[in-house]
Structure formats: C-alpha cells, structure tokens
C-alpha cells in the first residue's frame, strides 16, 4: 500500500492512489475530486472544455493534498478517449462520472441525440475501462461508474437518458463478473442532485418552477441531494471500506426507487 502523506490518517486506503475522474470540472465529479484529494489521493480530472478544466484545477489546488492534473476533450470522440488513456498512464481508480442529459419526447429524439448521449454515457466508460484495464489489473484497482436512478426507473421525456443509464448498470455488472479477482467494479446511482445539469433540464421545461418542485418532491426525503452527498458514496465505493463489494449498485436516491407516498 502506498504510504500516506504526512498529516493524513489513511483510514480509507486512498492515500497515494492515482484516480481519474471524468466529468469533474463541476457537480458530482468535482465534489468527488475534492474528497479524494482530502484523502491524500493524486487526482486526474477531466472535462470537455479546456477553460473549465483550468478553472477546476485552480479551485481544487486550494485543497491540501497532492497536485491536481487536468485533461480536456469530448468523450463522445473516440480519439479524445484514446488520448486520455495514453496521457493518464496507470491508475488505481477510474470514476466514470461524465454524463449528458438531453430531455426530449420520443418523437423529438433524433438519432444524433441518441448517439451523443450513448457515446458519452455508455461508450466512453467502456472505452476508458478497456483502455486503462492493464494498469487497473496490475494495481488491483477499482472502477466506479456513476449511473442514475433513471437507470432503474422510467422518466417521461427521458427515454434516451434512461436507456443509457440502464446500459451503464449492465456494463458494471458484466465487467465485475469478467474482471473478478483483479478489479472491483461498482455503480453509484444518484437520485435528483442539485447540479448544473439538473438545473439546465429544469430550465428547459415549459414550467420550470413546477418542474423544480416535482424534482424536489420525488424523493421520500422531499429534497434533492447535494453533489457532496453523492461524492461520499463514490469515495466509499473506491475505498478499502468497500473492499468486499463488486458488481453492486450503491443507490443514493433519497428513496425514489423505494416508492411514492400515497
């Protein structure tokens, strides 16, 4: 095990680990990066826009811990995925957190929308897992895929998104079986979270205020989660505290999948 940096009590076995987090310039991925750094991990962040990556690196650099490295590129592009794989080298943990949410009716969901959502939400995690697998095997690492309760439930005007998140759950389970003994693979499934992506989806509704109330009233806890609440589950999944789990779903949804009040 890598030595813990001075001043850190390495209770989670993460100090000194190299962790790649996609979609980490904001929201859940950014909150997870902050938590991993606080645990003494060396974090590699990734985002689509170079300026956003630079800003995120600067923001995370104020957290006491190892230096943060940033990469940019569109994960819908195979060459961008290949470049990221080549640039990262061996890692201990891959967190597939990048995601695209495009709200549209079935009739309005063209093939371009379908392909973009699937490329980012499913194909990119598969490409990265496959490309980074040699190092993950050597280090007996962990893959954490960030899906959604939308992979477990159906949501109106979200057929493409729901399909992509359900596919990511299936990918998680299949990888866990195939890689058993070498790499643990888990899936965190958040419910509604207060992120830019959710706010954009709400703002696109005909009645944004009604949509916001609907999102908040869906969970049994009657609120949306903060990104940090989901980040805690991601860090747990990657940590030694979760060492006997693989192929599992960690559902952090405030109760949306449990049922509705009547």
Backbone as CSV, one residue per row, in Angstrom:
resi,resn,N_x,N_y,N_z,CA_x,CA_y,CA_z,C_x,C_y,C_z
1,UNK,0.846,-1.203,0.000,0.000,0.000,0.000,0.871,1.239,0.000
2,UNK,0.489,2.218,-0.787,1.262,3.459,-0.827,1.245,4.136,0.533
3,UNK,2.364,4.763,0.868,2.446,5.438,2.154,1.537,6.651,2.171
4,UNK,0.910,6.881,3.307,0.046,8.059,3.452,0.915,9.300,3.574
5,UNK,0.447,10.406,3.022,1.202,11.649,3.153,1.147,12.116,4.599
6,UNK,2.125,12.894,4.992,2.217,13.378,6.363,0.964,14.167,6.723
7,UNK,0.412,13.868,7.886,-0.758,14.588,8.356,-2.070,13.947,7.977
8,UNK,-2.024,12.878,7.148,-3.249,12.197,6.749,-3.310,10.836,7.413
9,UNK,-4.410,10.544,8.066,-4.655,9.217,8.615,-5.386,8.425,7.533
10,UNK,-4.694,7.483,6.905,-5.221,6.809,5.715,-6.194,5.707,6.107
11,UNK,-7.368,6.100,6.583,-8.368,5.137,7.029,-9.058,4.442,5.864
12,UNK,-9.064,5.064,4.694,-9.799,4.508,3.559,-8.906,3.847,2.517
13,UNK,-7.593,3.825,2.759,-6.688,3.185,1.815,-6.559,3.917,0.498
14,UNK,-6.758,5.233,0.498,-6.735,6.003,-0.747,-5.507,6.894,-0.896
15,UNK,-4.760,7.105,0.172,-3.585,7.974,0.098,-2.576,7.400,-0.889
16,UNK,-2.102,8.259,-1.786,-1.125,7.833,-2.772,-1.710,7.182,-4.005
17,UNK,-2.996,6.929,-4.033,-3.638,6.320,-5.198,-3.798,7.355,-6.312
18,UNK,-3.703,6.881,-7.555,-3.938,7.744,-8.722,-5.359,7.505,-9.213
19,UNK,-6.138,8.574,-9.268,-7.572,8.454,-9.539,-7.963,9.374,-10.682
20,UNK,-8.537,8.794,-11.731,-9.061,9.574,-12.852,-10.565,9.719,-12.689
21,UNK,-11.039,10.960,-12.736,-12.474,11.239,-12.623,-12.899,12.025,-13.852
22,UNK,-13.744,11.436,-14.688,-14.277,12.184,-15.825,-15.449,13.036,-15.349
23,UNK,-15.739,14.084,-16.106,-16.841,14.961,-15.714,-16.617,15.611,-14.369
24,UNK,-15.379,16.055,-14.122,-15.038,16.521,-12.770,-14.734,18.010,-12.692
25,UNK,-15.173,18.776,-13.681,-14.986,20.229,-13.588,-16.080,20.885,-12.760
26,UNK,-17.139,20.168,-12.478,-18.253,20.718,-11.703,-19.087,19.562,-11.156
27,UNK,-20.069,19.906,-10.353,-21.055,18.935,-9.898,-20.498,17.783,-9.088
28,UNK,-21.049,16.604,-9.317,-20.689,15.416,-8.542,-19.214,15.076,-8.710
29,UNK,-18.728,15.092,-9.938,-17.335,14.740,-10.183,-16.366,15.674,-9.485
30,UNK,-16.681,16.963,-9.476,-15.818,17.943,-8.812,-15.830,17.728,-7.298
31,UNK,-17.002,17.452,-6.748,-17.096,17.180,-5.312,-16.323,15.917,-4.948
32,UNK,-16.383,14.908,-5.816,-15.634,13.677,-5.568,-14.132,13.942,-5.614
33,UNK,-13.692,14.753,-6.574,-12.272,15.090,-6.662,-11.790,15.743,-5.374
34,UNK,-12.574,16.659,-4.861,-12.211,17.348,-3.624,-12.062,16.351,-2.469
35,UNK,-12.977,15.417,-2.394,-12.925,14.426,-1.309,-11.724,13.494,-1.456
36,UNK,-11.451,13.051,-2.680,-10.306,12.162,-2.887,-8.998,12.868,-2.545
37,UNK,-8.875,14.128,-2.931,-7.663,14.881,-2.608,-7.486,14.973,-1.096
38,UNK,-8.570,15.224,-0.387,-8.510,15.316,1.076,-8.070,14.000,1.707
39,UNK,-8.286,12.889,0.994,-7.850,11.576,1.485,-6.403,11.269,1.099
40,UNK,-5.747,12.210,0.406,-4.350,12.016,0.039,-4.131,11.388,-1.314
41,UNK,-5.187,11.277,-2.121,-5.056,10.684,-3.450,-4.547,11.710,-4.456
42,UNK,-3.891,11.213,-5.487,-3.479,12.042,-6.613,-4.588,11.985,-7.654
43,UNK,-5.213,13.113,-7.916,-6.417,13.146,-8.746,-6.121,13.724,-10.122
44,UNK,-6.626,13.040,-11.127,-6.591,13.498,-12.507,-8.018,13.848,-12.887
45,UNK,-8.261,15.103,-13.215,-9.623,15.496,-13.563,-9.753,15.631,-15.077
46,UNK,-10.974,15.543,-15.539,-11.233,15.637,-16.976,-12.548,16.351,-17.221
47,UNK,-12.554,17.190,-18.240,-13.776,17.870,-18.648,-13.736,18.146,-20.135
48,UNK,-14.848,18.541,-20.665,-14.936,18.762,-22.110,-14.202,20.026,-22.542
49,UNK,-14.339,21.105,-21.761,-13.787,22.404,-22.148,-12.486,22.694,-21.397
50,UNK,-11.461,23.107,-22.146,-10.147,23.351,-21.548,-10.189,24.440,-20.480
51,UNK,-10.933,25.513,-20.730,-11.001,26.601,-19.751,-11.664,26.143,-18.461
52,UNK,-12.688,25.312,-18.574,-13.355,24.789,-17.380,-12.416,23.884,-16.596
53,UNK,-11.599,23.121,-17.305,-10.625,22.258,-16.632,-9.600,23.109,-15.889
54,UNK,-9.108,24.152,-16.521,-8.138,25.036,-15.866,-8.722,25.654,-14.600
55,UNK,-9.965,26.099,-14.682,-10.613,26.698,-13.513,-10.797,25.672,-12.406
56,UNK,-11.152,24.444,-12.780,-11.359,23.398,-11.779,-10.048,23.020,-11.106
57,UNK,-8.974,22.936,-11.880,-7.661,22.640,-11.297,-7.277,23.722,-10.299
58,UNK,-7.500,24.976,-10.659,-7.180,26.085,-9.752,-8.009,26.005,-8.479
59,UNK,-9.288,25.674,-8.620,-10.164,25.576,-7.460,-9.734,24.444,-6.538
60,UNK,-9.381,23.301,-7.122,-9.004,22.139,-6.316,-7.617,22.280,-5.714
61,UNK,-6.805,23.143,-6.278,-5.440,23.308,-5.787,-5.388,23.934,-4.401
62,UNK,-6.495,24.530,-3.958,-6.514,25.108,-2.612,-6.737,24.035,-1.553
63,UNK,-7.145,22.826,-1.980,-7.331,21.725,-1.035,-5.966,21.145,-0.704
64,UNK,-5.666,20.979,0.574,-4.376,20.424,0.968,-4.268,18.991,0.471
65,UNK,-3.238,18.721,-0.312,-3.060,17.383,-0.850,-2.178,17.412,-2.074
66,UNK,-2.035,16.270,-2.750,-1.197,16.202,-3.945,-1.708,17.121,-5.052
67,UNK,-0.810,17.490,-5.958,-1.172,18.360,-7.075,-2.196,17.683,-7.978
68,UNK,-3.058,18.495,-8.571,-4.114,18.006,-9.460,-3.679,18.210,-10.905
69,UNK,-3.936,17.209,-11.739,-3.648,17.299,-13.167,-4.960,17.308,-13.938
70,UNK,-5.051,18.158,-14.949,-6.288,18.260,-15.716,-6.117,17.889,-17.176
71,UNK,-7.145,17.277,-17.734,-7.191,16.924,-19.151,-8.530,17.377,-19.710
72,UNK,-8.534,17.726,-20.994,-9.793,18.139,-21.619,-10.010,17.382,-22.920
73,UNK,-11.274,17.302,-23.325,-11.628,16.644,-24.574,-13.062,16.158,-24.518
74,UNK,-13.644,15.960,-25.682,-15.027,15.498,-25.792,-15.048,13.978,-25.792
75,UNK,-15.592,13.380,-24.754,-15.591,11.930,-24.632,-16.495,11.244,-25.646
76,UNK,-17.285,12.016,-26.384,-18.045,11.431,-27.486,-17.139,11.121,-28.675
77,UNK,-15.922,11.622,-28.628,-14.941,11.431,-29.697,-13.973,10.319,-29.299
78,UNK,-13.887,9.279,-30.104,-13.021,8.147,-29.780,-11.566,8.577,-29.642
79,UNK,-11.119,9.487,-30.481,-9.730,9.934,-30.400,-9.449,10.657,-29.088
80,UNK,-10.435,11.401,-28.586,-10.264,12.074,-27.295,-10.127,11.052,-26.171
81,UNK,-10.910,9.975,-26.240,-10.785,8.901,-25.244,-9.405,8.260,-25.323
82,UNK,-8.957,7.977,-26.548,-7.645,7.354,-26.723,-6.536,8.254,-26.180
83,UNK,-6.646,9.554,-26.432,-5.636,10.497,-25.937,-5.620,10.522,-24.412
84,UNK,-6.796,10.486,-23.799,-6.871,10.485,-22.340,-6.226,9.230,-21.771
85,UNK,-6.499,8.091,-22.389,-5.918,6.824,-21.933,-4.392,6.876,-22.007
86,UNK,-3.880,7.374,-23.128,-2.430,7.457,-23.306,-1.794,8.438,-22.325
87,UNK,-2.504,9.509,-22.014,-1.951,10.563,-21.152,-1.925,10.172,-19.683
88,UNK,-2.872,9.346,-19.275,-3.030,9.046,-17.846,-1.992,8.076,-17.310
89,UNK,-1.587,7.108,-18.116,-0.745,6.053,-17.585,-1.538,5.160,-16.648
90,UNK,-0.835,4.431,-15.806,-1.509,3.518,-14.882,-2.256,4.297,-13.805
91,UNK,-3.456,3.863,-13.516,-4.243,4.460,-12.436,-4.743,3.358,-11.511
92,UNK,-5.118,3.770,-10.301,-5.685,2.839,-9.323,-7.201,2.813,-9.374
93,UNK,-7.798,3.954,-9.699,-9.262,4.075,-9.679,-9.712,4.877,-10.895
94,UNK,-10.723,4.352,-11.586,-11.386,5.077,-12.669,-12.805,5.395,-12.223
95,UNK,-13.141,6.678,-12.209,-14.504,7.107,-11.890,-15.117,7.691,-13.156
96,UNK,-16.058,6.965,-13.737,-16.761,7.430,-14.933,-17.964,8.265,-14.500
97,UNK,-17.747,9.580,-14.415,-18.791,10.476,-13.908,-19.355,11.398,-14.987
98,UNK,-18.677,11.507,-16.124,-19.171,12.377,-17.193,-20.519,11.872,-17.690
99,UNK,-21.425,12.794,-17.932,-22.743,12.396,-18.411,-23.422,13.504,-19.183
100,UNK,-24.332,13.106,-20.055,-25.122,14.040,-20.850,-26.593,13.741,-20.612
101,UNK,-27.367,14.771,-20.317,-28.820,14.649,-20.161,-29.483,15.542,-21.192
102,UNK,-30.202,14.930,-22.108,-30.943,15.668,-23.136,-32.410,15.290,-23.005
103,UNK,-33.225,16.197,-22.514,-34.647,15.928,-22.321,-35.400,16.152,-23.625
104,UNK,-36.138,15.125,-24.048,-36.916,15.234,-25.287,-37.931,14.107,-25.334
105,UNK,-39.050,14.360,-25.974,-40.023,13.293,-26.200,-39.417,12.270,-27.156
106,UNK,-40.035,11.104,-27.217,-39.556,10.076,-28.140,-39.579,10.594,-29.573
107,UNK,-40.674,11.286,-29.937,-40.793,11.792,-31.308,-39.704,12.811,-31.639
108,UNK,-39.308,13.587,-30.638,-38.313,14.642,-30.868,-36.876,14.156,-30.701
109,UNK,-36.709,12.913,-30.298,-35.367,12.370,-30.048,-34.797,11.798,-31.344
110,UNK,-34.036,12.608,-32.055,-33.426,12.135,-33.288,-32.229,11.235,-33.023
111,UNK,-31.717,10.645,-34.084,-30.591,9.723,-33.938,-29.319,10.435,-33.484
112,UNK,-29.156,11.696,-33.841,-27.980,12.435,-33.374,-27.982,12.538,-31.855
113,UNK,-29.146,12.830,-31.282,-29.262,12.902,-29.827,-28.954,11.540,-29.209
114,UNK,-29.561,10.498,-29.774,-29.334,9.141,-29.264,-27.845,8.816,-29.249
115,UNK,-27.167,9.055,-30.359,-25.757,8.674,-30.461,-24.891,9.491,-29.514
116,UNK,-25.158,10.789,-29.368,-24.330,11.596,-28.469,-24.487,11.142,-27.023
117,UNK,-25.727,10.939,-26.574,-25.948,10.506,-25.195,-25.299,9.145,-24.952
118,UNK,-25.469,8.225,-25.871,-24.886,6.900,-25.700,-23.357,6.944,-25.733
119,UNK,-22.791,7.769,-26.602,-21.328,7.866,-26.683,-20.727,8.331,-25.363
120,UNK,-21.327,9.358,-24.764,-20.772,9.905,-23.520,-21.120,9.033,-22.319
121,UNK,-22.364,8.591,-22.234,-22.845,7.919,-21.024,-22.503,6.439,-20.955
122,UNK,-22.278,5.802,-22.103,-22.033,4.356,-22.109,-20.733,3.999,-22.827
123,UNK,-20.582,4.471,-24.055,-19.420,4.053,-24.842,-18.114,4.564,-24.244
124,UNK,-18.081,5.808,-23.797,-16.851,6.348,-23.202,-16.436,5.566,-21.952
125,UNK,-17.345,5.267,-21.009,-16.942,4.431,-19.879,-16.381,3.073,-20.302
126,UNK,-16.971,2.476,-21.338,-16.470,1.196,-21.844,-15.079,1.365,-22.450
127,UNK,-14.903,2.408,-23.275,-13.594,2.641,-23.885,-12.516,2.883,-22.833
128,UNK,-12.840,3.701,-21.834,-11.850,4.015,-20.803,-11.530,2.794,-19.955
129,UNK,-12.544,2.035,-19.592,-12.304,0.818,-18.807,-11.421,-0.149,-19.585
130,UNK,-11.723,-0.329,-20.850,-10.937,-1.243,-21.685,-9.508,-0.740,-21.848
131,UNK,-9.348,0.546,-22.149,-8.022,1.079,-22.409,-7.135,1.164,-21.181
132,UNK,-7.746,1.416,-20.019,-6.977,1.558,-18.775,-6.878,0.256,-17.994
133,UNK,-7.451,-0.797,-18.546,-7.522,-2.067,-17.819,-6.161,-2.667,-17.468
134,UNK,-5.152,-2.618,-18.346,-3.869,-3.215,-17.952,-3.329,-2.660,-16.636
135,UNK,-3.354,-1.335,-16.492,-2.883,-0.732,-15.247,-3.786,-1.036,-14.075
136,UNK,-5.094,-1.021,-14.310,-6.038,-1.343,-13.239,-5.840,-2.776,-12.757
137,UNK,-5.559,-3.688,-13.672,-5.282,-5.073,-13.268,-4.017,-5.145,-12.422
138,UNK,-2.953,-4.487,-12.898,-1.688,-4.536,-12.168,-1.842,-4.000,-10.757
139,UNK,-2.663,-2.979,-10.608,-2.821,-2.335,-9.304,-4.003,-2.887,-8.518
140,UNK,-4.680,-3.883,-9.090,-5.879,-4.441,-8.447,-6.816,-3.292,-8.067
141,UNK,-7.161,-2.537,-9.096,-7.867,-1.287,-8.896,-9.374,-1.394,-8.843
142,UNK,-10.001,-0.245,-9.025,-11.455,-0.125,-8.879,-11.995,0.745,-10.013
143,UNK,-13.131,0.344,-10.558,-13.887,1.173,-11.493,-15.203,1.539,-10.822
144,UNK,-15.496,2.827,-10.768,-16.775,3.298,-10.225,-17.516,4.020,-11.343
145,UNK,-18.625,3.449,-11.770,-19.471,4.080,-12.778,-20.589,4.850,-12.087
146,UNK,-20.835,6.056,-12.547,-21.913,6.861,-11.970,-23.104,6.805,-12.924
147,UNK,-24.115,6.062,-12.528,-25.335,5.918,-13.324,-26.378,6.879,-12.767
148,UNK,-27.572,6.391,-12.476,-28.668,7.251,-12.029,-29.839,6.372,-11.631
149,UNK,-30.735,6.931,-10.816,-31.982,6.199,-10.590,-32.774,6.085,-11.889
150,UNK,-32.424,6.913,-12.884,-33.067,6.814,-14.198,-32.695,5.525,-14.913
151,UNK,-31.659,4.845,-14.447,-31.331,3.527,-14.976,-32.165,2.433,-14.359
152,UNK,-32.914,2.780,-13.320,-33.758,1.816,-12.605,-35.237,2.126,-12.755
153,UNK,-35.546,3.360,-13.141,-36.926,3.820,-13.285,-37.123,4.395,-14.683
154,UNK,-38.361,4.578,-15.068,-38.657,5.270,-16.313,-39.092,6.694,-16.034
155,UNK,-38.557,7.643,-16.793,-38.948,9.044,-16.664,-39.442,9.551,-18.014
156,UNK,-40.580,10.209,-18.006,-41.141,10.762,-19.231,-40.174,11.751,-19.873
157,UNK,-40.103,11.733,-21.191,-39.249,12.609,-21.981,-37.760,12.395,-21.702
158,UNK,-37.438,11.219,-21.187,-36.040,10.885,-20.904,-35.702,9.468,-21.353
159,UNK,-36.338,9.003,-22.418,-36.126,7.622,-22.854,-34.660,7.348,-23.186
160,UNK,-34.014,8.283,-23.864,-32.624,8.065,-24.262,-31.715,8.053,-23.038
161,UNK,-31.912,9.006,-22.150,-31.095,9.076,-20.935,-31.300,7.829,-20.076
162,UNK,-32.549,7.431,-19.880,-32.833,6.237,-19.080,-32.183,5.003,-19.699
163,UNK,-32.260,4.883,-21.016,-31.645,3.744,-21.699,-30.136,3.731,-21.485
164,UNK,-29.515,4.900,-21.546,-28.062,4.969,-21.379,-27.644,4.601,-19.961
165,UNK,-28.394,5.061,-18.982,-28.025,4.771,-17.596,-28.317,3.318,-17.225
166,UNK,-29.359,2.745,-17.822,-29.598,1.320,-17.631,-28.486,0.491,-18.253
167,UNK,-28.004,0.917,-19.415,-26.900,0.218,-20.066,-25.631,0.283,-19.228
168,UNK,-25.394,1.415,-18.572,-24.199,1.551,-17.734,-24.265,0.602,-16.538
169,UNK,-25.453,0.385,-16.014,-25.623,-0.592,-14.934,-25.286,-1.991,-15.443
170,UNK,-25.785,-2.331,-16.625,-25.463,-3.630,-17.208,-23.981,-3.795,-17.462
171,UNK,-23.325,-2.738,-17.949,-21.884,-2.777,-18.173,-21.141,-3.015,-16.861
172,UNK,-21.572,-2.352,-15.808,-20.947,-2.527,-14.493,-20.974,-3.983,-14.064
173,UNK,-22.124,-4.597,-14.157,-22.268,-5.981,-13.699,-21.445,-6.941,-14.555
174,UNK,-21.466,-6.742,-15.867,-20.711,-7.627,-16.751,-19.205,-7.497,-16.514
175,UNK,-18.721,-6.266,-16.348,-17.304,-6.070,-16.063,-16.916,-6.687,-14.727
176,UNK,-17.785,-6.544,-13.736,-17.485,-7.111,-12.419,-17.304,-8.620,-12.503
177,UNK,-18.147,-9.272,-13.290,-18.034,-10.727,-13.451,-16.744,-11.079,-14.185
178,UNK,-16.484,-10.394,-15.287,-15.317,-10.727,-16.106,-14.001,-10.403,-15.414
179,UNK,-13.979,-9.344,-14.631,-12.733,-8.897,-14.010,-12.597,-9.352,-12.567
180,UNK,-13.461,-10.223,-12.116,-13.452,-10.646,-10.709,-12.083,-11.200,-10.328
181,UNK,-11.623,-10.793,-9.153,-10.310,-11.202,-8.680,-9.219,-10.218,-9.036
182,UNK,-9.471,-9.377,-10.048,-8.466,-8.395,-10.469,-8.893,-6.958,-10.190
183,UNK,-10.111,-6.617,-10.603,-10.602,-5.240,-10.499,-12.018,-5.263,-9.944
184,UNK,-12.264,-4.462,-8.922,-13.639,-4.304,-8.440,-14.358,-3.282,-9.315
185,UNK,-15.631,-3.540,-9.581,-16.423,-2.630,-10.407,-17.758,-2.385,-9.715
186,UNK,-18.060,-1.126,-9.450,-19.301,-0.772,-8.769,-20.004,0.365,-9.493
187,UNK,-21.259,0.558,-9.148,-22.062,1.589,-9.800,-22.816,2.392,-8.745
188,UNK,-22.617,3.696,-8.746,-23.354,4.597,-7.862,-24.531,5.167,-8.649
189,UNK,-25.720,5.062,-8.073,-26.944,5.516,-8.747,-27.581,6.652,-7.948
190,UNK,-27.287,7.891,-8.293,-27.907,9.015,-7.584,-29.356,9.221,-8.012
191,UNK,-30.115,9.834,-7.124,-31.408,10.384,-7.491,-31.199,11.814,-7.957
192,UNK,-32.195,12.683,-7.814,-32.031,14.074,-8.244,-30.977,14.800,-7.398
193,UNK,-30.075,15.481,-8.077,-28.959,16.166,-7.427,-28.909,17.608,-7.925
194,UNK,-28.585,18.513,-7.040,-28.519,19.935,-7.377,-27.233,20.223,-8.146
195,UNK,-27.260,19.964,-9.440,-26.116,20.201,-10.315,-26.527,21.118,-11.461
196,UNK,-25.535,21.608,-12.187,-25.829,22.430,-13.361,-26.646,21.653,-14.380
197,UNK,-26.359,20.354,-14.512,-27.088,19.541,-15.480,-28.567,19.459,-15.125
198,UNK,-28.861,19.271,-13.826,-30.259,19.204,-13.424,-30.932,20.563,-13.575
199,UNK,-30.225,21.632,-13.226,-30.814,22.965,-13.354,-31.129,23.291,-14.812
200,UNK,-30.245,22.880,-15.710,-30.493,23.116,-17.137,-31.711,22.348,-17.618
201,UNK,-31.845,21.102,-17.137,-33.003,20.297,-17.525,-34.290,20.930,-17.011
202,UNK,-34.257,21.429,-15.783,-35.437,22.083,-15.203,-35.771,23.358,-15.973
203,UNK,-34.745,24.131,-16.304,-34.963,25.398,-17.007,-35.556,25.200,-18.396
204,UNK,-35.329,24.018,-18.981,-35.844,23.757,-20.327,-37.309,23.336,-20.336
205,UNK,-37.879,23.090,-19.154,-39.276,22.671,-19.067,-40.207,23.861,-19.342
206,UNK,-41.423,23.605,-19.832,-42.382,24.695,-20.070,-42.689,25.505,-18.814
207,UNK,-42.728,24.817,-17.665,-42.954,25.485,-16.382,-41.805,25.113,-15.449
208,UNK,-40.695,25.843,-15.498,-39.517,25.476,-14.712,-39.781,25.365,-13.215
209,UNK,-40.598,26.257,-12.662,-40.856,26.218,-11.222,-41.610,24.954,-10.844
210,UNK,-42.586,24.570,-11.651,-43.312,23.326,-11.394,-42.380,22.127,-11.525
211,UNK,-41.483,22.181,-12.498,-40.525,21.092,-12.678,-39.589,20.986,-11.483
212,UNK,-39.151,22.137,-10.977,-38.265,22.132,-9.806,-38.960,21.513,-8.603
213,UNK,-40.237,21.888,-8.387,-40.987,21.315,-7.263,-41.164,19.811,-7.439
214,UNK,-41.386,19.391,-8.670,-41.564,17.969,-8.940,-40.292,17.185,-8.641
215,UNK,-39.143,17.717,-9.067,-37.870,17.064,-8.782,-37.650,16.943,-7.272
216,UNK,-37.939,18.022,-6.548,-37.684,18.032,-5.105,-38.646,17.141,-4.338
217,UNK,-39.860,16.970,-4.849,-40.855,16.182,-4.120,-40.775,14.696,-4.442
218,UNK,-40.004,14.319,-5.467,-39.916,12.917,-5.854,-39.303,12.017,-4.794
219,UNK,-38.134,12.353,-4.242,-37.539,11.511,-3.204,-38.389,11.488,-1.933
220,UNK,-38.336,10.387,-1.220,-39.049,10.305,0.055,-38.517,11.333,1.044
221,UNK,-37.270,11.733,0.885,-36.693,12.748,1.776,-37.144,14.159,1.424
222,UNK,-37.918,14.298,0.344,-38.538,15.576,-0.037,-37.522,16.682,-0.327
223,UNK,-36.413,16.313,-0.931,-35.413,17.298,-1.337,-34.484,16.645,-2.352
224,UNK,-33.690,17.468,-3.001,-32.652,16.936,-3.879,-31.349,16.832,-3.086
225,UNK,-30.437,16.019,-3.587,-29.154,15.828,-2.911,-28.181,16.937,-3.288
226,UNK,-27.183,17.129,-2.456,-26.050,17.975,-2.828,-25.028,17.092,-3.547
227,UNK,-24.204,17.655,-4.414,-23.164,16.852,-5.061,-22.266,16.136,-4.057
228,UNK,-21.997,16.771,-2.930,-21.106,16.174,-1.941,-21.695,14.898,-1.343
229,UNK,-23.016,14.827,-1.241,-23.632,13.610,-0.707,-23.398,12.420,-1.631
230,UNK,-23.394,12.654,-2.926,-23.131,11.580,-3.876,-21.637,11.278,-3.924
231,UNK,-20.819,12.317,-3.800,-19.369,12.128,-3.791,-18.944,11.199,-2.662
232,UNK,-19.619,11.301,-1.526,-19.294,10.418,-0.413,-19.469,8.955,-0.770
233,UNK,-20.511,8.648,-1.539,-20.746,7.266,-1.960,-19.677,6.804,-2.946
234,UNK,-19.232,7.703,-3.815,-18.188,7.360,-4.781,-16.880,7.040,-4.064
235,UNK,-16.503,7.884,-3.119,-15.276,7.656,-2.353,-15.374,6.347,-1.576
236,UNK,-16.520,6.090,-0.987,-16.721,4.824,-0.272,-16.518,3.634,-1.205
237,UNK,-17.112,3.693,-2.397,-17.012,2.580,-3.343,-15.565,2.292,-3.716
238,UNK,-14.756,3.341,-3.832,-13.358,3.180,-4.234,-12.444,2.793,-3.083
239,UNK,-12.920,2.907,-1.864,-12.063,2.780,-0.686,-11.961,1.348,-0.177
240,UNK,-11.027,1.155,0.749,-10.869,-0.153,1.380,-12.055,-0.496,2.268
241,UNK,-12.861,0.493,2.650,-14.074,0.215,3.425,-15.062,-0.631,2.632
242,UNK,-14.924,-0.618,1.307,-15.869,-1.306,0.417,-15.190,-2.475,-0.298
243,UNK,-14.147,-3.019,0.309,-13.280,-3.981,-0.377,-13.943,-5.314,-0.703
244,UNK,-15.073,-5.635,-0.068,-15.735,-6.917,-0.336,-16.922,-6.753,-1.277
245,UNK,-17.028,-5.621,-1.935,-18.156,-5.367,-2.838,-17.670,-5.238,-4.272
246,UNK,-18.357,-5.909,-5.175,-18.143,-5.721,-6.603,-19.407,-6.130,-7.345
247,UNK,-19.688,-5.449,-8.440,-20.898,-5.727,-9.198,-22.155,-5.162,-8.569
248,UNK,-21.983,-4.403,-7.501,-23.128,-3.891,-6.749,-23.532,-2.495,-7.199
249,UNK,-24.803,-2.187,-6.967,-25.313,-0.836,-7.146,-25.387,-0.164,-5.783
250,UNK,-24.845,1.032,-5.684,-24.974,1.841,-4.477,-25.968,2.944,-4.817
251,UNK,-27.197,2.762,-4.392,-28.284,3.666,-4.762,-28.406,4.757,-3.705
252,UNK,-28.193,5.999,-4.118,-28.238,7.146,-3.205,-29.266,8.115,-3.785
253,UNK,-30.534,7.781,-3.597,-31.592,8.480,-4.332,-32.641,9.134,-3.451
254,UNK,-32.388,9.190,-2.150,-33.375,9.800,-1.261,-34.679,9.034,-1.176
255,UNK,-34.683,7.826,-1.731,-35.877,6.982,-1.652,-36.722,6.932,-2.912
256,UNK,-36.232,7.476,-4.035,-37.078,7.493,-5.233,-37.420,6.092,-5.722
257,UNK,-36.506,5.151,-5.565,-36.768,3.798,-6.058,-37.523,2.940,-5.051
258,UNK,-37.722,3.458,-3.836,-38.462,2.694,-2.827,-39.964,2.748,-3.066
259,UNK,-40.432,3.839,-3.635,-41.863,4.006,-3.869,-42.288,5.437,-3.608
260,UNK,-43.560,5.671,-3.761,-44.125,7.013,-3.582,-45.062,7.032,-2.393
261,UNK,-45.126,8.204,-1.738,-46.143,8.379,-0.707,-47.525,8.355,-1.355
262,UNK,-48.508,7.839,-0.642,-49.888,7.839,-1.167,-50.764,8.704,-0.281
